[in-house]
């Protein structure tokens, strides 16, 4: 009888923790996705400047950790470089577009 009571209390505690963490996870996901971490509130160029930095740092971690799959080096490095190069190209395009269409530059924000 005592074992059943301990098991029931354990199940109730586990369900309470699961519900609490589920609510927290949903609220945190909403805040992260729909506010985009408010990087654009600091400066309009900040997302375009941070994205390549983050992607290239992940690329560096992949280089030092070794490959996750067994593939020829040409294929492996092509796929590993595809993400960082495409994100960098999109960021350059976004910075150029902000400068040409809206006159937003990092130099203007710094007061130079």
C-alpha positions, 0 to 999 in steps of 0.5 A: 500500500505504501509503495502504491502511495509513493508511486501515485505521489510521484506520478502527480509530481511528474505531471505537475512539473510537466504541465508547468514546464509546458506552459513556460516552453510555450510562452518562451517560444511565443516571446522568441518567435514573435518578438524576434529577440527585439534586435531590430529595436536596437538598430535596423542593421543589427539582425543583418550583422549578427546572423552571419556571425552566429552561422559562421561560429556554428560552422567553426564548431562543426569543423572542430567537432568532426563530421556527423555523417560519413561522406566524401570531403567534397560533399561534406564541406560543400554542404557545411559551407552552403549555410554560412555562405547563403546567410552571409550573401542575404545579409550583405543584400539586406545591408545594401538594400537598407543603405540604398532604399532607406539611407540606414548605415552603421556609420550614420547611427554612430554619429560619423 
